[in-house]
Amino acid sequence: MKRLRHTPEQIVRKLREVERLLGQGQTIAEAAKRVEISEQTYHRWRNQYRAMQGDVAERLRELECESVRLKRIVADKELEIDPLKEIARGNW
């Protein structure tokens, strides 16, 4: 079975839906099944995203994307520095 990745916005939306269903008297297992997640996933997400609203989750995603971009820039700079070090040592 292929693993499905959810965005932070989707997670917050599903958590809100589970909370709504719990308010209507459904059990956690029933509500989680209705939004197509496991009960374990619900509890893990609830602990991780408990206080997050949609805008905070969006900002988190933006920061994660920026982090990836900055790591790529650092890796590219390292690739540029290696040949310069070799030249400086005289091994060319």
PDB file as gemmi writes it, atoms N, CA and C in Angstrom:
CRYST1    1.000    1.000    1.000  90.00  90.00  90.00 P 1                      
ATOM      1  N   MET A   1       0.835  -1.178   0.000  1.00  0.00           N  
ATOM      2  CA  MET A   1       0.000   0.000   0.000  1.00  0.00           C  
ATOM      3  C   MET A   1       0.880   1.242   0.000  1.00  0.00           C  
ATOM      4  N   LYS A   2       0.593   2.151  -0.891  1.00  0.00           N  
ATOM      5  CA  LYS A   2       1.383   3.369  -1.011  1.00  0.00           C  
ATOM      6  C   LYS A   2       1.067   4.320   0.147  1.00  0.00           C  
ATOM      7  N   ARG A   3       2.108   4.899   0.691  1.00  0.00           N  
ATOM      8  CA  ARG A   3       1.953   5.826   1.807  1.00  0.00           C  
ATOM      9  C   ARG A   3       1.544   7.190   1.271  1.00  0.00           C  
ATOM     10  N   LEU A   4       0.532   7.781   1.863  1.00  0.00           N  
ATOM     11  CA  LEU A   4       0.026   9.083   1.444  1.00  0.00           C  
ATOM     12  C   LEU A   4       0.573  10.149   2.381  1.00  0.00           C  
ATOM     13  N   ARG A   5       1.156  11.167   1.821  1.00  0.00           N  
ATOM     14  CA  ARG A   5       1.676  12.287   2.610  1.00  0.00           C  
ATOM     15  C   ARG A   5       0.639  13.396   2.617  1.00  0.00           C  
ATOM     16  N   HIS A   6       0.407  13.959   3.763  1.00  0.00           N  
ATOM     17  CA  HIS A   6      -0.549  15.052   3.897  1.00  0.00           C  
ATOM     18  C   HIS A   6       0.209  16.348   4.148  1.00  0.00           C  
ATOM     19  N   THR A   7      -0.302  17.424   3.590  1.00  0.00           N  
ATOM     20  CA  THR A   7       0.269  18.736   3.861  1.00  0.00           C  
ATOM     21  C   THR A   7      -0.220  19.196   5.227  1.00  0.00           C  
ATOM     22  N   PRO A   8       0.474  20.152   5.841  1.00  0.00           N  
ATOM     23  CA  PRO A   8       0.002  20.654   7.135  1.00  0.00           C  
ATOM     24  C   PRO A   8      -1.431  21.195   7.074  1.00  0.00           C  
ATOM     25  N   GLU A   9      -1.802  21.812   5.954  1.00  0.00           N  
ATOM     26  CA  GLU A   9      -3.165  22.332   5.820  1.00  0.00           C  
ATOM     27  C   GLU A   9      -4.184  21.196   5.824  1.00  0.00           C  
ATOM     28  N   GLN A  10      -3.861  20.109   5.127  1.00  0.00           N  
ATOM     29  CA  GLN A  10      -4.762  18.954   5.097  1.00  0.00           C  
ATOM     30  C   GLN A  10      -4.880  18.325   6.476  1.00  0.00           C  
ATOM     31  N   ILE A  11      -3.767  18.268   7.206  1.00  0.00           N  
ATOM     32  CA  ILE A  11      -3.784  17.694   8.546  1.00  0.00           C  
ATOM     33  C   ILE A  11      -4.674  18.515   9.465  1.00  0.00           C  
ATOM     34  N   VAL A  12      -4.507  19.833   9.447  1.00  0.00           N  
ATOM     35  CA  VAL A  12      -5.330  20.708  10.299  1.00  0.00           C  
ATOM     36  C   VAL A  12      -6.801  20.552   9.935  1.00  0.00           C  
ATOM     37  N   ARG A  13      -7.089  20.469   8.634  1.00  0.00           N  
ATOM     38  CA  ARG A  13      -8.469  20.313   8.177  1.00  0.00           C  
ATOM     39  C   ARG A  13      -9.063  18.987   8.677  1.00  0.00           C  
ATOM     40  N   LYS A  14      -8.289  17.917   8.593  1.00  0.00           N  
ATOM     41  CA  LYS A  14      -8.780  16.611   9.048  1.00  0.00           C  
ATOM     42  C   LYS A  14      -8.954  16.588  10.566  1.00  0.00           C  
ATOM     43  N   LEU A  15      -8.051  17.229  11.286  1.00  0.00           N  
ATOM     44  CA  LEU A  15      -8.201  17.295  12.743  1.00  0.00           C  
ATOM     45  C   LEU A  15      -9.466  18.050  13.138  1.00  0.00           C  
ATOM     46  N   ARG A  16      -9.753  19.129  12.432  1.00  0.00           N  
ATOM     47  CA  ARG A  16     -10.990  19.871  12.705  1.00  0.00           C  
ATOM     48  C   ARG A  16     -12.220  19.013  12.421  1.00  0.00           C  
ATOM     49  N   GLU A  17     -12.161  18.245  11.325  1.00  0.00           N  
ATOM     50  CA  GLU A  17     -13.282  17.376  10.983  1.00  0.00           C  
ATOM     51  C   GLU A  17     -13.488  16.299  12.048  1.00  0.00           C  
ATOM     52  N   VAL A  18     -12.397  15.720  12.544  1.00  0.00           N  
ATOM     53  CA  VAL A  18     -12.516  14.717  13.612  1.00  0.00           C  
ATOM     54  C   VAL A  18     -13.109  15.356  14.860  1.00  0.00           C  
ATOM     55  N   GLU A  19     -12.670  16.550  15.204  1.00  0.00           N  
ATOM     56  CA  GLU A  19     -13.217  17.225  16.388  1.00  0.00           C  
ATOM     57  C   GLU A  19     -14.713  17.483  16.221  1.00  0.00           C  
ATOM     58  N   ARG A  20     -15.120  17.852  15.014  1.00  0.00           N  
ATOM     59  CA  ARG A  20     -16.539  18.070  14.747  1.00  0.00           C  
ATOM     60  C   ARG A  20     -17.321  16.777  14.922  1.00  0.00           C  
ATOM     61  N   LEU A  21     -16.784  15.686  14.399  1.00  0.00           N  
ATOM     62  CA  LEU A  21     -17.455  14.390  14.515  1.00  0.00           C  
ATOM     63  C   LEU A  21     -17.494  13.914  15.963  1.00  0.00           C  
ATOM     64  N   LEU A  22     -16.445  14.194  16.715  1.00  0.00           N  
ATOM     65  CA  LEU A  22     -16.447  13.837  18.139  1.00  0.00           C  
ATOM     66  C   LEU A  22     -17.519  14.621  18.887  1.00  0.00           C  
ATOM     67  N   GLY A  23     -17.712  15.855  18.489  1.00  0.00           N  
ATOM     68  CA  GLY A  23     -18.765  16.676  19.094  1.00  0.00           C  
ATOM     69  C   GLY A  23     -20.157  16.155  18.799  1.00  0.00           C  
ATOM     70  N   GLN A  24     -20.302  15.417  17.704  1.00  0.00           N  
ATOM     71  CA  GLN A  24     -21.595  14.831  17.348  1.00  0.00           C  
ATOM     72  C   GLN A  24     -21.816  13.483  18.019  1.00  0.00           C  
ATOM     73  N   GLY A  25     -20.865  13.043  18.835  1.00  0.00           N  
ATOM     74  CA  GLY A  25     -21.053  11.829  19.596  1.00  0.00           C  
ATOM     75  C   GLY A  25     -20.372  10.593  19.046  1.00  0.00           C  
ATOM     76  N   GLN A  26     -19.604  10.721  17.992  1.00  0.00           N  
ATOM     77  CA  GLN A  26     -18.892   9.565  17.468  1.00  0.00           C  
ATOM     78  C   GLN A  26     -17.652   9.286  18.304  1.00  0.00           C  
ATOM     79  N   THR A  27     -17.179   8.047  18.258  1.00  0.00           N  
ATOM     80  CA  THR A  27     -15.957   7.701  18.970  1.00  0.00           C  
ATOM     81  C   THR A  27     -14.762   8.146  18.137  1.00  0.00           C  
ATOM     82  N   ILE A  28     -13.594   8.141  18.769  1.00  0.00           N  
ATOM     83  CA  ILE A  28     -12.385   8.535  18.054  1.00  0.00           C  
ATOM     84  C   ILE A  28     -12.128   7.590  16.894  1.00  0.00           C  
ATOM     85  N   ALA A  29     -12.307   6.300  17.110  1.00  0.00           N  
ATOM     86  CA  ALA A  29     -12.075   5.310  16.056  1.00  0.00           C  
ATOM     87  C   ALA A  29     -13.007   5.546  14.874  1.00  0.00           C  
ATOM     88  N   GLU A  30     -14.273   5.808  15.140  1.00  0.00           N  
ATOM     89  CA  GLU A  30     -15.240   6.054  14.062  1.00  0.00           C  
ATOM     90  C   GLU A  30     -14.910   7.333  13.298  1.00  0.00           C  
ATOM     91  N   ALA A  31     -14.584   8.377  14.048  1.00  0.00           N  
ATOM     92  CA  ALA A  31     -14.285   9.664  13.410  1.00  0.00           C  
ATOM     93  C   ALA A  31     -13.006   9.580  12.573  1.00  0.00           C  
ATOM     94  N   ALA A  32     -11.998   8.893  13.093  1.00  0.00           N  
ATOM     95  CA  ALA A  32     -10.745   8.753  12.352  1.00  0.00           C  
ATOM     96  C   ALA A  32     -10.969   7.952  11.076  1.00  0.00           C  
ATOM     97  N   LYS A  33     -11.750   6.911  11.173  1.00  0.00           N  
ATOM     98  CA  LYS A  33     -12.038   6.099   9.991  1.00  0.00           C  
ATOM     99  C   LYS A  33     -12.802   6.913   8.950  1.00  0.00           C  
ATOM    100  N   ARG A  34     -13.666   7.775   9.401  1.00  0.00           N  
ATOM    101  CA  ARG A  34     -14.467   8.607   8.493  1.00  0.00           C  
ATOM    102  C   ARG A  34     -13.600   9.567   7.685  1.00  0.00           C  
ATOM    103  N   VAL A  35     -12.533  10.085   8.294  1.00  0.00           N  
ATOM    104  CA  VAL A  35     -11.634  11.000   7.576  1.00  0.00           C  
ATOM    105  C   VAL A  35     -10.443  10.258   6.975  1.00  0.00           C  
ATOM    106  N   GLU A  36     -10.495   8.931   7.001  1.00  0.00           N  
ATOM    107  CA  GLU A  36      -9.530   8.051   6.353  1.00  0.00           C  
ATOM    108  C   GLU A  36      -8.118   8.135   6.936  1.00  0.00           C  
ATOM    109  N   ILE A  37      -8.036   8.140   8.272  1.00  0.00           N  
ATOM    110  CA  ILE A  37      -6.752   8.043   8.956  1.00  0.00           C  
ATOM    111  C   ILE A  37      -6.915   7.019  10.074  1.00  0.00           C  
ATOM    112  N   SER A  38      -5.784   6.541  10.600  1.00  0.00           N  
ATOM    113  CA  SER A  38      -5.858   5.604  11.715  1.00  0.00           C  
ATOM    114  C   SER A  38      -5.991   6.380  13.023  1.00  0.00           C  
ATOM    115  N   GLU A  39      -6.379   5.660  14.044  1.00  0.00           N  
ATOM    116  CA  GLU A  39      -6.521   6.290  15.357  1.00  0.00           C  
ATOM    117  C   GLU A  39      -5.151   6.763  15.857  1.00  0.00           C  
ATOM    118  N   GLN A  40      -4.106   5.975  15.598  1.00  0.00           N  
ATOM    119  CA  GLN A  40      -2.746   6.379  15.979  1.00  0.00           C  
ATOM    120  C   GLN A  40      -2.334   7.665  15.283  1.00  0.00           C  
ATOM    121  N   THR A  41      -2.653   7.756  14.007  1.00  0.00           N  
ATOM    122  CA  THR A  41      -2.312   8.959  13.250  1.00  0.00           C  
ATOM    123  C   THR A  41      -3.034  10.166  13.836  1.00  0.00           C  
ATOM    124  N   TYR A  42      -4.292   9.987  14.191  1.00  0.00           N  
ATOM    125  CA  TYR A  42      -5.048  11.091  14.790  1.00  0.00           C  
ATOM    126  C   TYR A  42      -4.350  11.596  16.047  1.00  0.00           C  
ATOM    127  N   HIS A  43      -3.977  10.672  16.938  1.00  0.00           N  
ATOM    128  CA  HIS A  43      -3.342  11.076  18.194  1.00  0.00           C  
ATOM    129  C   HIS A  43      -1.987  11.723  17.944  1.00  0.00           C  
ATOM    130  N   ARG A  44      -1.205  11.197  16.999  1.00  0.00           N  
ATOM    131  CA  ARG A  44       0.098  11.785  16.691  1.00  0.00           C  
ATOM    132  C   ARG A  44      -0.066  13.194  16.129  1.00  0.00           C  
ATOM    133  N   TRP A  45      -0.993  13.351  15.179  1.00  0.00           N  
ATOM    134  CA  TRP A  45      -1.233  14.668  14.592  1.00  0.00           C  
ATOM    135  C   TRP A  45      -1.760  15.645  15.627  1.00  0.00           C  
ATOM    136  N   ARG A  46      -2.647  15.174  16.492  1.00  0.00           N  
ATOM    137  CA  ARG A  46      -3.223  16.059  17.495  1.00  0.00           C  
ATOM    138  C   ARG A  46      -2.132  16.603  18.414  1.00  0.00           C  
ATOM    139  N   ASN A  47      -1.186  15.742  18.796  1.00  0.00           N  
ATOM    140  CA  ASN A  47      -0.088  16.198  19.650  1.00  0.00           C  
ATOM    141  C   ASN A  47       0.829  17.164  18.912  1.00  0.00           C  
ATOM    142  N   GLN A  48       1.038  16.921  17.631  1.00  0.00           N  
ATOM    143  CA  GLN A  48       1.956  17.752  16.862  1.00  0.00           C  
ATOM    144  C   GLN A  48       1.329  19.068  16.425  1.00  0.00           C  
ATOM    145  N   TYR A  49       0.067  19.044  16.013  1.00  0.00           N  
ATOM    146  CA  TYR A  49      -0.576  20.220  15.421  1.00  0.00           C  
ATOM    147  C   TYR A  49      -1.679  20.801  16.308  1.00  0.00           C  
ATOM    148  N   ARG A  50      -1.675  20.482  17.571  1.00  0.00           N  
ATOM    149  CA  ARG A  50      -2.754  20.847  18.478  1.00  0.00           C  
ATOM    150  C   ARG A  50      -3.145  22.314  18.391  1.00  0.00           C  
ATOM    151  N   ALA A  51      -2.183  23.193  18.499  1.00  0.00           N  
ATOM    152  CA  ALA A  51      -2.496  24.626  18.573  1.00  0.00           C  
ATOM    153  C   ALA A  51      -2.408  25.324  17.222  1.00  0.00           C  
ATOM    154  N   MET A  52      -2.114  24.588  16.176  1.00  0.00           N  
ATOM    155  CA  MET A  52      -1.905  25.237  14.886  1.00  0.00           C  
ATOM    156  C   MET A  52      -3.216  25.570  14.195  1.00  0.00           C  
ATOM    157  N   GLN A  53      -3.251  26.740  13.654  1.00  0.00           N  
ATOM    158  CA  GLN A  53      -4.343  27.139  12.780  1.00  0.00           C  
ATOM    159  C   GLN A  53      -3.832  27.033  11.351  1.00  0.00           C  
ATOM    160  N   GLY A  54      -4.680  27.263  10.388  1.00  0.00           N  
ATOM    161  CA  GLY A  54      -4.304  27.142   8.992  1.00  0.00           C  
ATOM    162  C   GLY A  54      -3.150  28.027   8.594  1.00  0.00           C  
ATOM    163  N   ASP A  55      -3.136  29.299   9.077  1.00  0.00           N  
ATOM    164  CA  ASP A  55      -2.074  30.216   8.699  1.00  0.00           C  
ATOM    165  C   ASP A  55      -0.732  29.815   9.303  1.00  0.00           C  
ATOM    166  N   VAL A  56      -0.754  29.262  10.508  1.00  0.00           N  
ATOM    167  CA  VAL A  56       0.484  28.810  11.140  1.00  0.00           C  
ATOM    168  C   VAL A  56       1.030  27.591  10.401  1.00  0.00           C  
ATOM    169  N   ALA A  57       0.142  26.692   9.996  1.00  0.00           N  
ATOM    170  CA  ALA A  57       0.561  25.515   9.241  1.00  0.00           C  
ATOM    171  C   ALA A  57       1.145  25.929   7.894  1.00  0.00           C  
ATOM    172  N   GLU A  58       0.559  26.927   7.265  1.00  0.00           N  
ATOM    173  CA  GLU A  58       1.083  27.434   5.996  1.00  0.00           C  
ATOM    174  C   GLU A  58       2.474  28.024   6.188  1.00  0.00           C  
ATOM    175  N   ARG A  59       2.664  28.775   7.250  1.00  0.00           N  
ATOM    176  CA  ARG A  59       3.983  29.365   7.539  1.00  0.00           C  
ATOM    177  C   ARG A  59       5.016  28.274   7.795  1.00  0.00           C  
ATOM    178  N   LEU A  60       4.617  27.217   8.485  1.00  0.00           N  
ATOM    179  CA  LEU A  60       5.516  26.090   8.728  1.00  0.00           C  
ATOM    180  C   LEU A  60       5.968  25.484   7.403  1.00  0.00           C  
ATOM    181  N   ARG A  61       5.053  25.291   6.481  1.00  0.00           N  
ATOM    182  CA  ARG A  61       5.388  24.728   5.180  1.00  0.00           C  
ATOM    183  C   ARG A  61       6.339  25.654   4.420  1.00  0.00           C  
ATOM    184  N   GLU A  62       6.098  26.954   4.488  1.00  0.00           N  
ATOM    185  CA  GLU A  62       6.978  27.924   3.826  1.00  0.00           C  
ATOM    186  C   GLU A  62       8.392  27.857   4.405  1.00  0.00           C  
ATOM    187  N   LEU A  63       8.494  27.754   5.728  1.00  0.00           N  
ATOM    188  CA  LEU A  63       9.808  27.674   6.364  1.00  0.00           C  
ATOM    189  C   LEU A  63      10.533  26.387   5.981  1.00  0.00           C  
ATOM    190  N   GLU A  64       9.795  25.287   5.876  1.00  0.00           N  
ATOM    191  CA  GLU A  64      10.408  24.028   5.464  1.00  0.00           C  
ATOM    192  C   GLU A  64      10.939  24.134   4.037  1.00  0.00           C  
ATOM    193  N   CYS A  65      10.186  24.768   3.148  1.00  0.00           N  
ATOM    194  CA  CYS A  65      10.634  24.966   1.758  1.00  0.00           C  
ATOM    195  C   CYS A  65      11.874  25.863   1.714  1.00  0.00           C  
ATOM    196  N   GLU A  66      11.875  26.911   2.522  1.00  0.00           N  
ATOM    197  CA  GLU A  66      13.021  27.809   2.565  1.00  0.00           C  
ATOM    198  C   GLU A  66      14.254  27.086   3.094  1.00  0.00           C  
ATOM    199  N   SER A  67      14.069  26.233   4.069  1.00  0.00           N  
ATOM    200  CA  SER A  67      15.173  25.458   4.622  1.00  0.00           C  
ATOM    201  C   SER A  67      15.790  24.554   3.557  1.00  0.00           C  
ATOM    202  N   VAL A  68      14.950  23.900   2.776  1.00  0.00           N  
ATOM    203  CA  VAL A  68      15.447  23.046   1.691  1.00  0.00           C  
ATOM    204  C   VAL A  68      16.233  23.879   0.684  1.00  0.00           C  
ATOM    205  N   ARG A  69      15.709  25.045   0.335  1.00  0.00           N  
ATOM    206  CA  ARG A  69      16.380  25.919  -0.627  1.00  0.00           C  
ATOM    207  C   ARG A  69      17.745  26.368  -0.094  1.00  0.00           C  
ATOM    208  N   LEU A  70      17.817  26.742   1.184  1.00  0.00           N  
ATOM    209  CA  LEU A  70      19.079  27.190   1.764  1.00  0.00           C  
ATOM    210  C   LEU A  70      20.094  26.048   1.851  1.00  0.00           C  
ATOM    211  N   LYS A  71      19.631  24.855   2.159  1.00  0.00           N  
ATOM    212  CA  LYS A  71      20.540  23.704   2.192  1.00  0.00           C  
ATOM    213  C   LYS A  71      21.114  23.434   0.812  1.00  0.00           C  
ATOM    214  N   ARG A  72      20.306  23.595  -0.219  1.00  0.00           N  
ATOM    215  CA  ARG A  72      20.774  23.401  -1.587  1.00  0.00           C  
ATOM    216  C   ARG A  72      21.830  24.445  -1.957  1.00  0.00           C  
ATOM    217  N   ILE A  73      21.622  25.685  -1.522  1.00  0.00           N  
ATOM    218  CA  ILE A  73      22.590  26.747  -1.793  1.00  0.00           C  
ATOM    219  C   ILE A  73      23.921  26.431  -1.121  1.00  0.00           C  
ATOM    220  N   VAL A  74      23.879  25.979   0.127  1.00  0.00           N  
ATOM    221  CA  VAL A  74      25.109  25.639   0.848  1.00  0.00           C  
ATOM    222  C   VAL A  74      25.828  24.488   0.154  1.00  0.00           C  
ATOM    223  N   ALA A  75      25.083  23.483  -0.297  1.00  0.00           N  
ATOM    224  CA  ALA A  75      25.699  22.351  -0.995  1.00  0.00           C  
ATOM    225  C   ALA A  75      26.362  22.808  -2.288  1.00  0.00           C  
ATOM    226  N   ASP A  76      25.712  23.687  -3.030  1.00  0.00           N  
ATOM    227  CA  ASP A  76      26.296  24.214  -4.270  1.00  0.00           C  
ATOM    228  C   ASP A  76      27.585  24.991  -3.992  1.00  0.00           C  
ATOM    229  N   LYS A  77      27.592  25.780  -2.940  1.00  0.00           N  
ATOM    230  CA  LYS A  77      28.796  26.543  -2.584  1.00  0.00           C  
ATOM    231  C   LYS A  77      29.934  25.610  -2.203  1.00  0.00           C  
ATOM    232  N   GLU A  78      29.624  24.525  -1.495  1.00  0.00           N  
ATOM    233  CA  GLU A  78      30.652  23.550  -1.135  1.00  0.00           C  
ATOM    234  C   GLU A  78      31.267  22.935  -2.378  1.00  0.00           C  
ATOM    235  N   LEU A  79      30.435  22.678  -3.389  1.00  0.00           N  
ATOM    236  CA  LEU A  79      30.951  22.120  -4.636  1.00  0.00           C  
ATOM    237  C   LEU A  79      31.867  23.106  -5.356  1.00  0.00           C  
ATOM    238  N   GLU A  80      31.613  24.384  -5.208  1.00  0.00           N  
ATOM    239  CA  GLU A  80      32.476  25.403  -5.805  1.00  0.00           C  
ATOM    240  C   GLU A  80      33.786  25.550  -5.037  1.00  0.00           C  
ATOM    241  N   ILE A  81      33.756  25.350  -3.736  1.00  0.00           N  
ATOM    242  CA  ILE A  81      34.932  25.545  -2.891  1.00  0.00           C  
ATOM    243  C   ILE A  81      35.940  24.407  -3.053  1.00  0.00           C  
ATOM    244  N   ASP A  82      35.482  23.168  -3.246  1.00  0.00           N  
ATOM    245  CA  ASP A  82      36.383  22.020  -3.341  1.00  0.00           C  
ATOM    246  C   ASP A  82      37.449  22.173  -4.425  1.00  0.00           C  
ATOM    247  N   PRO A  83      37.083  22.544  -5.674  1.00  0.00           N  
ATOM    248  CA  PRO A  83      38.149  22.715  -6.680  1.00  0.00           C  
ATOM    249  C   PRO A  83      39.130  23.838  -6.323  1.00  0.00           C  
ATOM    250  N   LEU A  84      38.646  24.884  -5.690  1.00  0.00           N  
ATOM    251  CA  LEU A  84      39.532  25.980  -5.296  1.00  0.00           C  
ATOM    252  C   LEU A  84      40.546  25.524  -4.255  1.00  0.00           C  
ATOM    253  N   LYS A  85      40.135  24.650  -3.363  1.00  0.00           N  
ATOM    254  CA  LYS A  85      41.056  24.115  -2.362  1.00  0.00           C  
ATOM    255  C   LYS A  85      42.139  23.260  -3.048  1.00  0.00           C  
ATOM    256  N   GLU A  86      41.740  22.478  -4.030  1.00  0.00           N  
ATOM    257  CA  GLU A  86      42.698  21.649  -4.759  1.00  0.00           C  
ATOM    258  C   GLU A  86      43.719  22.525  -5.485  1.00  0.00           C  
ATOM    259  N   ILE A  87      43.256  23.578  -6.098  1.00  0.00           N  
ATOM    260  CA  ILE A  87      44.158  24.503  -6.812  1.00  0.00           C  
ATOM    261  C   ILE A  87      45.105  25.167  -5.818  1.00  0.00           C  
ATOM    262  N   ALA A  88      44.607  25.564  -4.674  1.00  0.00           N  
ATOM    263  CA  ALA A  88      45.422  26.232  -3.668  1.00  0.00           C  
ATOM    264  C   ALA A  88      46.525  25.296  -3.146  1.00  0.00           C  
ATOM    265  N   ARG A  89      46.236  23.997  -3.089  1.00  0.00           N  
ATOM    266  CA  ARG A  89      47.236  23.037  -2.639  1.00  0.00           C  
ATOM    267  C   ARG A  89      48.266  22.726  -3.720  1.00  0.00           C  
ATOM    268  N   GLY A  90      47.950  23.102  -4.947  1.00  0.00           N  
ATOM    269  CA  GLY A  90      48.877  22.851  -6.034  1.00  0.00           C  
ATOM    270  C   GLY A  90      48.714  21.471  -6.651  1.00  0.00           C  
ATOM    271  N   ASN A  91      47.603  20.829  -6.435  1.00  0.00           N  
ATOM    272  CA  ASN A  91      47.357  19.485  -6.972  1.00  0.00           C  
ATOM    273  C   ASN A  91      46.539  19.555  -8.268  1.00  0.00           C  
ATOM    274  N   TRP A  92      46.928  20.370  -9.170  1.00  0.00           N  
ATOM    275  CA  TRP A  92      46.178  20.493 -10.429  1.00  0.00           C  
ATOM    276  C   TRP A  92      47.082  20.136 -11.508  1.00  0.00           C  
TER     277      TRP A  92                                                      
END                                                                             
